[in-house]
Amino acid sequence: QVQLVESGGGLVQAGGSLRLSCAASGLTFSAYAMGWFRQAPGKEREFVGAISYSASRTSYADSVKGRFTISRDNAKSTVYLQMNNLKFEDTAVYYCAVERRPWGLGVTGRNEYIYWGQGAQVTVSS
């Protein structure tokens, strides 16, 4: 079965950096676009960014553009989320997800993702 295991979350001061990793197994990782989402307490889960299956295309939410970077290593079946200049409002549980259809470019709608990780807590202190 497909498993996504996230790591790298934690507590950081505003202005600091963290890198999340998401290791996938049980699927042909290189064939699928990957997305990152986040959910703050009392809020809906929202799109953060996505990367195409080949890593040729990335997209980001306006709120993180210029601060967050998504990359992937298909040889390691791992996708990364580098978060710089973190703000208090970035505090949330972060989830990686597999896009439903293979060979995708990475879409924004959460209903287009079929497998989800368990989530990694990111807490930014102000």
C-alpha positions in Angstrom: 0.0 0.0 0.0 1.1 3.6 -0.5 2.7 5.2 2.5 3.9 8.8 2.9 6.1 9.6 5.9 6.8 13.2 6.7 9.6 14.5 8.9 11.4 17.7 9.7 8.7 19.6 11.5 9.3 21.5 14.8 9.4 24.8 16.6 11.2 27.7 15.1 11.4 31.5 15.7 9.9 33.9 13.2 12.4 34.5 10.4 13.9 31.1 10.7 13.9 28.1 8.4 12.8 24.5 8.3 12.9 21.7 5.7 10.2 19.1 5.6 10.7 15.8 3.9 8.1 13.3 2.7 9.3 9.8 1.8 7.0 7.8 -0.3 6.7 4.0 -0.8 4.3 1.6 -2.5 4.0 3.6 -5.8 6.0 4.6 -8.8 7.0 7.9 -7.3 8.5 9.4 -10.4 5.2 9.1 -12.2 3.2 11.3 -9.9 3.0 15.0 -9.1 3.2 15.8 -5.4 1.6 18.5 -3.4 2.0 20.1 0.0 -0.9 21.4 2.0 -1.3 22.8 5.5 -4.0 23.1 8.1 -4.1 25.5 11.0 -6.4 25.0 14.0 -10.0 25.9 13.1 -9.2 26.4 9.4 -9.6 24.5 6.2 -6.7 22.6 4.8 -5.1 24.8 2.2 -2.8 24.4 -0.8 0.8 25.4 -0.2 2.5 24.2 -3.3 3.1 21.4 -5.8 5.7 19.9 -8.1 5.2 18.0 -11.3 6.2 14.4 -11.7 9.4 15.4 -13.6 10.1 18.4 -11.3 9.9 20.7 -14.4 7.1 22.7 -12.9 6.3 24.1 -9.5 3.5 26.2 -8.2 2.9 28.0 -4.9 0.2 29.7 -3.0 0.6 33.5 -3.0 1.1 33.4 0.8 4.3 31.4 0.5 5.7 32.5 -2.9 9.3 33.6 -2.6 9.8 32.0 0.8 9.0 28.3 0.2 10.6 26.0 -2.3 9.5 22.5 -3.3 11.9 20.0 -4.8 12.0 16.2 -5.3 14.5 13.4 -5.6 12.9 10.7 -7.6 15.8 8.3 -6.9 15.0 8.6 -3.2 11.2 8.8 -3.7 11.2 11.9 -1.6 9.7 15.4 -1.9 10.9 18.3 0.1 9.5 21.6 1.3 12.1 24.2 2.2 10.6 27.0 4.2 12.5 30.2 4.8 11.6 33.4 6.5 8.9 31.7 8.4 6.1 33.8 9.9 3.8 33.2 12.8 0.9 32.6 10.4 2.8 29.6 8.8 2.0 27.7 12.0 0.1 24.6 10.9 0.2 20.9 10.4 1.8 20.3 7.0 0.8 17.4 4.7 2.3 15.9 1.6 0.0 14.3 -0.9 0.1 12.3 -4.2 -1.9 13.7 -7.1 -4.6 11.3 -8.2 -3.6 10.9 -11.9 -0.1 10.0 -13.1 2.1 12.4 -15.2 0.5 15.4 -13.7 1.8 18.9 -13.4 0.7 19.5 -9.8 -2.7 21.0 -9.2 -4.1 23.1 -6.4 -7.3 21.3 -5.5 -7.1 19.0 -2.5 -9.7 16.7 -4.0 -7.2 15.9 -6.8 -4.9 14.2 -4.3 -5.5 10.6 -3.4 -2.9 9.7 -0.8 -1.9 11.8 2.2 0.9 11.7 4.8 0.2 11.8 8.5 1.2 15.4 8.9 4.1 17.3 10.4 3.6 20.1 13.0 5.3 23.4 12.2 5.1 26.0 15.0 6.5 29.5 14.4 7.0 31.6 17.5 6.7 35.4 17.1 
